[in-house]
Amino acid sequence: MEKEKKGSLFFFGIIAFILGLALLKKFNFETYRFESPGLVILYSIVFFAAIVLIIRNLRKN
């Protein structure tokens, strides 16, 4: 069971890292806007869901 928790933490950590980088790439720092707002909304939802799942798994330990 402990192995499963570590695996899910690693999986959601990788997802959060990749989506965080993608959000940074889509952000234009000169105009302070995102390139494609629809895609950014989707990335943000999945990013925050991954963070919530990571926090839930850490609290259970």
N, CA, C and O atoms as a Tinker XYZ file with bonds, in Angstrom:
   244  protein
     1  N      0.823000   -1.190000    0.000000    73     2
     2  CA     0.000000    0.000000    0.000000    64     1     3
     3  C      0.872000    1.260000    0.000000    63     2     4     5
     4  O      0.548000    2.246000   -0.662000    81     3
     5  N      1.963000    1.220000    0.736000    73     3     6
     6  CA     2.882000    2.363000    0.769000    64     5     7
     7  C      3.485000    2.613000   -0.609000    63     6     8     9
     8  O      3.720000    3.758000   -0.995000    81     7
     9  N      3.731000    1.541000   -1.342000    73     7    10
    10  CA     4.300000    1.665000   -2.681000    64     9    11
    11  C      3.325000    2.380000   -3.617000    63    10    12    13
    12  O      3.727000    3.179000   -4.463000    81    11
    13  N      2.044000    2.076000   -3.450000    73    11    14
    14  CA     1.015000    2.700000   -4.287000    64    13    15
    15  C      0.939000    4.209000   -4.034000    63    14    16    17
    16  O      0.765000    4.983000   -4.975000    81    15
    17  N      1.066000    4.629000   -2.781000    73    15    18
    18  CA     1.021000    6.055000   -2.457000    64    17    19
    19  C      2.218000    6.785000   -3.047000    63    18    20    21
    20  O      2.078000    7.889000   -3.575000    81    19
    21  N      3.391000    6.174000   -2.960000    73    19    22
    22  CA     4.582000    6.798000   -3.525000    64    21    23
    23  C      4.457000    6.912000   -5.044000    63    22    24    25
    24  O      4.865000    7.910000   -5.638000    81    23
    25  N      3.889000    5.879000   -5.662000    73    23    26
    26  CA     3.705000    5.903000   -7.111000    64    25    27
    27  C      2.741000    6.982000   -7.547000    63    26    28    29
    28  O      2.980000    7.668000   -8.541000    81    27
    29  N      1.647000    7.140000   -6.808000    73    27    30
    30  CA     0.677000    8.170000   -7.180000    64    29    31
    31  C      1.235000    9.569000   -6.920000    63    30    32    33
    32  O      0.963000   10.495000   -7.683000    81    31
    33  N      2.015000    9.727000   -5.844000    73    31    34
    34  CA     2.650000   11.027000   -5.590000    64    33    35
    35  C      3.616000   11.384000   -6.711000    63    34    36    37
    36  O      3.653000   12.527000   -7.166000    81    35
    37  N      4.390000   10.414000   -7.149000    73    35    38
    38  CA     5.341000   10.645000   -8.233000    64    37    39
    39  C      4.603000   10.993000   -9.523000    63    38    40    41
    40  O      4.979000   11.932000  -10.225000    81    39
    41  N      3.553000   10.236000   -9.832000    73    39    42
    42  CA     2.774000   10.446000  -11.050000    64    41    43
    43  C      2.153000   11.842000  -11.075000    63    42    44    45
    44  O      2.294000   12.566000  -12.060000    81    43
    45  N      1.468000   12.221000   -9.997000    73    43    46
    46  CA     0.828000   13.532000   -9.957000    64    45    47
    47  C      1.857000   14.652000   -9.855000    63    46    48    49
    48  O      1.605000   15.765000  -10.316000    81    47
    49  N      3.003000   14.373000   -9.263000    73    47    50
    50  CA     4.078000   15.358000   -9.225000    64    49    51
    51  C      4.612000   15.655000  -10.609000    63    50    52    53
    52  O      4.856000   16.812000  -10.952000    81    51
    53  N      4.797000   14.609000  -11.408000    73    51    54
    54  CA     5.266000   14.787000  -12.786000    64    53    55
    55  C      4.236000   15.560000  -13.603000    63    54    56    57
    56  O      4.591000   16.450000  -14.377000    81    55
    57  N      2.960000   15.220000  -13.431000    73    55    58
    58  CA     1.899000   15.930000  -14.155000    64    57    59
    59  C      1.893000   17.407000  -13.779000    63    58    60    61
    60  O      1.813000   18.270000  -14.653000    81    59
    61  N      1.978000   17.704000  -12.479000    73    59    62
    62  CA     1.972000   19.097000  -12.028000    64    61    63
    63  C      3.187000   19.850000  -12.561000    63    62    64    65
    64  O      3.068000   21.009000  -12.960000    81    63
    65  N      4.343000   19.211000  -12.573000    73    63    66
    66  CA     5.561000   19.853000  -13.068000    64    65    67
    67  C      5.446000   20.190000  -14.551000    63    66    68    69
    68  O      5.763000   21.303000  -14.969000    81    67
    69  N      4.992000   19.225000  -15.339000    73    67    70
    70  CA     4.864000   19.436000  -16.783000    64    69    71
    71  C      3.836000   20.524000  -17.088000    63    70    72    73
    72  O      4.073000   21.386000  -17.935000    81    71
    73  N      2.702000   20.485000  -16.404000    73    71    74
    74  CA     1.676000   21.500000  -16.653000    64    73    75
    75  C      2.115000   22.877000  -16.168000    63    74    76    77
    76  O      1.771000   23.889000  -16.780000    81    75
    77  N      2.867000   22.922000  -15.080000    73    75    78
    78  CA     3.398000   24.200000  -14.613000    64    77    79
    79  C      4.331000   24.822000  -15.633000    63    78    80    81
    80  O      4.276000   26.025000  -15.888000    81    79
    81  N      5.190000   23.993000  -16.216000    73    79    82
    82  CA     6.086000   24.494000  -17.264000    64    81    83
    83  C      5.309000   24.939000  -18.500000    63    82    84    85
    84  O      5.640000   25.951000  -19.119000    81    83
    85  N      4.279000   24.181000  -18.852000    73    83    86
    86  CA     3.464000   24.550000  -20.016000    64    85    87
    87  C      2.749000   25.882000  -19.782000    63    86    88    89
    88  O      2.638000   26.701000  -20.694000    81    87
    89  N      2.267000   26.093000  -18.560000    73    87    90
    90  CA     1.616000   27.369000  -18.254000    64    89    91
    91  C      2.602000   28.530000  -18.340000    63    90    92    93
    92  O      2.254000   29.611000  -18.814000    81    91
    93  N      3.819000   28.309000  -17.887000    73    91    94
    94  CA     4.835000   29.363000  -17.988000    64    93    95
    95  C      5.191000   29.669000  -19.440000    63    94    96    97
    96  O      5.430000   30.822000  -19.796000    81    95
    97  N      5.224000   28.628000  -20.277000    73    95    98
    98  CA     5.542000   28.841000  -21.693000    64    97    99
    99  C      4.435000   29.609000  -22.407000    63    98   100   101
   100  O      4.711000   30.403000  -23.307000    81    99
   101  N      3.199000   29.379000  -22.016000    73    99   102
   102  CA     2.064000   30.038000  -22.671000    64   101   103
   103  C      1.874000   31.482000  -22.214000    63   102   104   105
   104  O      1.130000   32.235000  -22.843000    81   103
   105  N      2.538000   31.876000  -21.124000    73   103   106
   106  CA     2.373000   33.226000  -20.588000    64   105   107
   107  C      3.342000   34.184000  -21.257000    63   106   108   109
   108  O      4.541000   33.914000  -21.334000    81   107
   109  N      2.820000   35.302000  -21.739000    73   107   110
   110  CA     3.639000   36.339000  -22.356000    64   109   111
   111  C      3.919000   37.407000  -21.295000    63   110   112   113
   112  O      3.009000   38.120000  -20.873000    81   111
   113  N      5.166000   37.513000  -20.872000    73   111   114
   114  CA     5.521000   38.427000  -19.793000    64   113   115
   115  C      5.568000   39.887000  -20.235000    63   114   116   117
   116  O      5.580000   40.785000  -19.394000    81   115
   117  N      5.594000   40.130000  -21.527000    73   115   118
   118  CA     5.592000   41.511000  -22.020000    64   117   119
   119  C      4.197000   42.127000  -21.943000    63   118   120   121
   120  O      4.043000   43.293000  -21.580000    81   119
   121  N      3.181000   41.332000  -22.288000    73   119   122
   122  CA     1.807000   41.838000  -22.272000    64   121   123
   123  C      1.011000   41.327000  -21.072000    63   122   124   125
   124  O     -0.127000   41.749000  -20.864000    81   123
   125  N      1.590000   40.430000  -20.288000    73   123   126
   126  CA     0.933000   39.819000  -19.125000    64   125   127
   127  C     -0.371000   39.127000  -19.510000    63   126   128   129
   128  O     -1.385000   39.257000  -18.824000    81   127
   129  N     -0.327000   38.392000  -20.611000    73   127   130
   130  CA    -1.484000   37.624000  -21.075000    64   129   131
   131  C     -1.033000   36.251000  -21.533000    63   130   132   133
   132  O      0.141000   36.019000  -21.822000    81   131
   133  N     -2.004000   35.346000  -21.590000    73   131   134
   134  CA    -1.737000   34.009000  -22.094000    64   133   135
   135  C     -2.006000   33.970000  -23.589000    63   134   136   137
   136  O     -2.853000   34.702000  -24.100000    81   135
   137  N     -1.272000   33.103000  -24.286000    73   135   138
   138  CA    -1.422000   32.998000  -25.743000    64   137   139
   139  C     -2.768000   32.404000  -26.135000    63   138   140   141
   140  O     -3.465000   32.956000  -26.985000    81   139
   141  N     -3.134000   31.291000  -25.526000    73   139   142
   142  CA    -4.409000   30.641000  -25.853000    64   141   143
   143  C     -5.188000   30.408000  -24.556000    63   142   144   145
   144  O     -4.945000   29.430000  -23.850000    81   143
   145  N     -6.122000   31.306000  -24.248000    73   143   146
   146  CA    -6.828000   31.244000  -22.966000    64   145   147
   147  C     -7.601000   29.949000  -22.731000    63   146   148   149
   148  O     -7.673000   29.479000  -21.595000    81   147
   149  N     -8.176000   29.369000  -23.768000    73   147   150
   150  CA    -8.936000   28.130000  -23.597000    64   149   151
   151  C     -8.066000   26.980000  -23.132000    63   150   152   153
   152  O     -8.445000   26.222000  -22.239000    81   151
   153  N     -6.918000   26.856000  -23.732000    73   151   154
   154  CA    -5.987000   25.795000  -23.358000    64   153   155
   155  C     -5.408000   26.042000  -21.971000    63   154   156   157
   156  O     -5.164000   25.099000  -21.219000    81   155
   157  N     -5.192000   27.283000  -21.642000    73   155   158
   158  CA    -4.657000   27.633000  -20.325000    64   157   159
   159  C     -5.661000   27.290000  -19.230000    63   158   160   161
   160  O     -5.268000   26.860000  -18.146000    81   159
   161  N     -6.939000   27.473000  -19.495000    73   159   162
   162  CA    -7.969000   27.104000  -18.519000    64   161   163
   163  C     -7.928000   25.608000  -18.260000    63   162   164   165
   164  O     -7.986000   25.177000  -17.108000    81   163
   165  N     -7.829000   24.820000  -19.305000    73   163   166
   166  CA    -7.745000   23.371000  -19.159000    64   165   167
   167  C     -6.487000   22.966000  -18.399000    63   166   168   169
   168  O     -6.554000   22.146000  -17.483000    81   167
   169  N     -5.348000   23.529000  -18.767000    73   167   170
   170  CA    -4.088000   23.247000  -18.068000    64   169   171
   171  C     -4.196000   23.610000  -16.590000    63   170   172   173
   172  O     -3.727000   22.866000  -15.729000    81   171
   173  N     -4.809000   24.743000  -16.300000    73   171   174
   174  CA    -4.918000   25.203000  -14.914000    64   173   175
   175  C     -5.787000   24.275000  -14.077000    63   174   176   177
   176  O     -5.454000   23.975000  -12.931000    81   175
   177  N     -6.893000   23.824000  -14.642000    73   175   178
   178  CA    -7.785000   22.917000  -13.913000    64   177   179
   179  C     -7.063000   21.626000  -13.571000    63   178   180   181
   180  O     -7.123000   21.162000  -12.432000    81   179
   181  N     -6.386000   21.047000  -14.542000    73   179   182
   182  CA    -5.677000   19.784000  -14.303000    64   181   183
   183  C     -4.492000   20.005000  -13.368000    63   182   184   185
   184  O     -4.204000   19.150000  -12.531000    81   183
   185  N     -3.799000   21.136000  -13.497000    73   183   186
   186  CA    -2.669000   21.455000  -12.620000    64   185   187
   187  C     -3.125000   21.533000  -11.164000    63   186   188   189
   188  O     -2.514000   20.921000  -10.288000    81   187
   189  N     -4.193000   22.281000  -10.904000    73   187   190
   190  CA    -4.672000   22.422000   -9.529000    64   189   191
   191  C     -5.266000   21.119000   -9.001000    63   190   192   193
   192  O     -5.166000   20.846000   -7.804000    81   191
   193  N     -5.879000   20.312000   -9.859000    73   191   194
   194  CA    -6.372000   19.004000   -9.429000    64   193   195
   195  C     -5.207000   18.106000   -9.014000    63   194   196   197
   196  O     -5.307000   17.387000   -8.019000    81   195
   197  N     -4.115000   18.139000   -9.758000    73   195   198
   198  CA    -2.938000   17.341000   -9.401000    64   197   199
   199  C     -2.353000   17.810000   -8.078000    63   198   200   201
   200  O     -1.949000   16.983000   -7.260000    81   199
   201  N     -2.298000   19.117000   -7.849000    73   199   202
   202  CA    -1.782000   19.653000   -6.589000    64   201   203
   203  C     -2.669000   19.226000   -5.420000    63   202   204   205
   204  O     -2.163000   18.849000   -4.363000    81   203
   205  N     -3.990000   19.283000   -5.605000    73   203   206
   206  CA    -4.918000   18.868000   -4.551000    64   205   207
   207  C     -4.736000   17.388000   -4.236000    63   206   208   209
   208  O     -4.733000   17.005000   -3.066000    81   207
   209  N     -4.586000   16.558000   -5.249000    73   207   210
   210  CA    -4.389000   15.129000   -5.009000    64   209   211
   211  C     -3.064000   14.851000   -4.312000    63   210   212   213
   212  O     -2.985000   13.946000   -3.482000    81   211
   213  N     -2.040000   15.602000   -4.629000    73   211   214
   214  CA    -0.753000   15.444000   -3.944000    64   213   215
   215  C     -0.907000   15.806000   -2.470000    63   214   216   217
   216  O     -0.419000   15.086000   -1.599000    81   215
   217  N     -1.579000   16.910000   -2.189000    73   215   218
   218  CA    -1.769000   17.340000   -0.797000    64   217   219
   219  C     -2.606000   16.332000   -0.028000    63   218   220   221
   220  O     -2.307000   16.037000    1.129000    81   219
   221  N     -3.646000   15.800000   -0.650000    73   219   222
   222  CA    -4.469000   14.778000    0.012000    64   221   223
   223  C     -3.653000   13.544000    0.361000    63   222   224   225
   224  O     -3.778000   13.006000    1.461000    81   223
   225  N     -2.819000   13.093000   -0.570000    73   223   226
   226  CA    -2.000000   11.912000   -0.307000    64   225   227
   227  C     -0.975000   12.177000    0.785000    63   226   228   229
   228  O     -0.677000   11.280000    1.574000    81   227
   229  N     -0.436000   13.373000    0.849000    73   227   230
   230  CA     0.538000   13.697000    1.890000    64   229   231
   231  C     -0.117000   13.809000    3.260000    63   230   232   233
   232  O      0.501000   13.456000    4.265000    81   231
   233  N     -1.341000   14.287000    3.320000    73   231   234
   234  CA    -2.048000   14.399000    4.603000    64   233   235
   235  C     -2.432000   13.037000    5.166000    63   234   236   237
   236  O     -2.497000   12.873000    6.384000    81   235
   237  N     -2.684000   12.069000    4.311000    73   235   238
   238  CA    -3.066000   10.732000    4.775000    64   237   239
   239  C     -1.917000   10.021000    5.468000    63   238   240   241
   240  O     -2.137000    9.125000    6.283000    81   239
   241  N     -0.694000   10.416000    5.150000    73   239   242
   242  CA     0.471000    9.758000    5.761000    64   241   243
   243  C      0.667000   10.229000    7.133000    63   242   244
   244  O      1.597000    9.790000    7.810000    81   243
